Amino acid sequence: MKKHLVVSMLLLASVFGLATDTQAGETFLLLEDTEDLPPPYKQWWYATPADYSAYNETYEVFIRGDGKHGDFFGILQVDCLNPKNSEWLATGGFLNAERVPAQAITTLRSQLCDDGV
């Protein structure tokens, strides 16, 4: 229940632009996935950066999946310096974190860590 509340609060903050970073709250498409889905069905994956720590170069990002496979939402802490230290802080929905495609995470890291937000 506590994780669900945290995810809900982060979603509200990102939707209404209450997060502190200047780019926080801007949602972007990570992936339009058609894997294992016959046309015209798809699964979309979105990211909304919510917080950034310059001290250790980490982002907290709200990840949302929606489509034929089912819904997913979670908060991923992305560690730009040490990718193996990235971790899911909270997850929910029909799908679990293992169902988030690697390509979506690669795109997210590229957007946040290589280019900056």
C-alpha positions as CSV (number, residue, x, y, z in Angstrom):
1,M,0.0,0.0,0.0
2,K,2.8,2.4,0.9
3,K,4.5,1.8,-2.5
4,H,1.2,2.4,-4.3
5,L,0.8,5.7,-2.4
6,V,4.3,6.8,-3.3
7,V,3.7,6.0,-7.0
8,S,0.4,7.9,-6.9
9,M,2.0,11.0,-5.3
10,L,4.8,11.0,-7.8
11,L,2.4,10.7,-10.7
12,L,0.4,13.7,-9.4
13,A,3.6,15.7,-8.9
14,S,4.7,14.9,-12.4
15,V,1.4,15.6,-14.1
16,F,0.9,18.9,-12.3
17,G,4.5,20.0,-12.7
18,L,5.2,20.1,-9.0
19,A,8.6,18.4,-9.2
20,T,11.6,20.6,-8.7
21,D,13.7,20.1,-11.9
22,T,13.0,22.4,-14.8
23,Q,12.4,19.5,-17.2
24,A,10.5,17.4,-14.6
25,G,7.0,16.6,-15.5
26,E,7.7,16.4,-19.3
27,T,6.6,13.0,-20.4
28,F,8.3,11.4,-23.4
29,L,7.7,8.2,-25.4
30,L,10.4,5.5,-24.7
31,L,9.1,2.8,-27.0
32,E,6.1,1.8,-29.1
33,D,6.4,-2.0,-28.8
34,T,4.8,-4.4,-31.2
35,E,6.7,-7.5,-30.0
36,D,4.4,-10.5,-29.7
37,L,1.4,-8.5,-30.7
38,P,-0.5,-8.8,-34.0
39,P,-1.3,-5.6,-35.8
40,P,-2.9,-3.2,-34.9
41,Y,-2.1,-3.9,-31.2
42,K,0.8,-2.2,-29.4
43,Q,2.3,-1.5,-26.0
44,W,3.5,2.0,-25.3
45,W,6.2,2.9,-22.7
46,Y,6.5,6.4,-21.4
47,A,8.9,8.2,-18.9
48,T,8.4,11.3,-16.8
49,P,11.6,12.5,-15.0
50,A,10.6,13.6,-11.5
51,D,13.8,14.3,-9.6
52,Y,17.6,14.6,-10.2
53,S,20.5,14.4,-7.8
54,A,23.6,16.1,-9.1
55,Y,25.6,14.7,-6.2
56,N,25.4,11.1,-7.4
57,E,24.0,11.7,-10.9
58,T,20.8,9.8,-10.3
59,Y,17.3,10.4,-11.6
60,E,13.9,9.2,-10.2
61,V,11.7,8.6,-13.2
62,F,8.0,7.6,-13.4
63,I,7.7,4.8,-16.0
64,R,4.3,4.0,-17.5
65,G,3.3,1.2,-19.8
66,D,-0.1,1.0,-21.5
67,G,-1.4,-1.2,-24.2
68,K,-2.5,-4.7,-25.2
69,H,-0.1,-6.5,-22.8
70,G,-1.6,-4.6,-19.8
71,D,-0.7,-1.6,-17.7
72,F,2.4,-0.9,-15.7
73,F,3.6,1.9,-13.5
74,G,6.7,2.3,-11.4
75,I,9.4,4.6,-10.2
76,L,12.9,3.8,-11.4
77,Q,16.0,5.3,-9.9
78,V,18.4,5.6,-12.8
79,D,22.1,5.7,-11.8
80,C,24.0,7.4,-14.6
81,L,27.4,6.6,-13.2
82,N,26.8,2.9,-12.4
83,P,24.0,1.4,-14.4
84,K,24.0,-1.8,-12.3
85,N,23.0,0.3,-9.3
86,S,19.7,1.5,-10.9
87,E,16.7,0.1,-9.1
88,W,12.9,0.0,-9.0
89,L,11.7,1.9,-6.0
90,A,8.1,1.0,-6.5
91,T,6.0,-0.8,-9.1
92,G,2.4,-1.6,-9.8
93,G,-0.2,-2.5,-12.4
94,F,-0.9,-5.7,-14.3
95,L,2.7,-6.2,-15.6
96,N,5.8,-6.5,-13.4
97,A,9.2,-4.7,-13.8
98,E,10.7,-7.6,-15.7
99,R,8.2,-7.0,-18.5
100,V,9.6,-3.5,-19.2
101,P,11.6,-3.9,-22.5
102,A,15.4,-3.5,-22.3
103,Q,15.1,-1.1,-25.3
104,A,12.8,1.2,-23.3
105,I,15.5,1.3,-20.5
106,T,18.3,1.9,-23.1
107,T,16.3,4.8,-24.6
108,L,15.7,6.2,-21.1
109,R,19.4,6.1,-20.2
110,S,20.3,7.7,-23.5
111,Q,17.9,10.5,-22.9
112,L,18.8,11.2,-19.3
113,C,22.5,10.2,-18.9
114,D,24.0,11.0,-22.3
115,D,22.0,14.1,-23.3
116,G,20.8,15.2,-19.9
117,V,17.2,16.3,-19.4
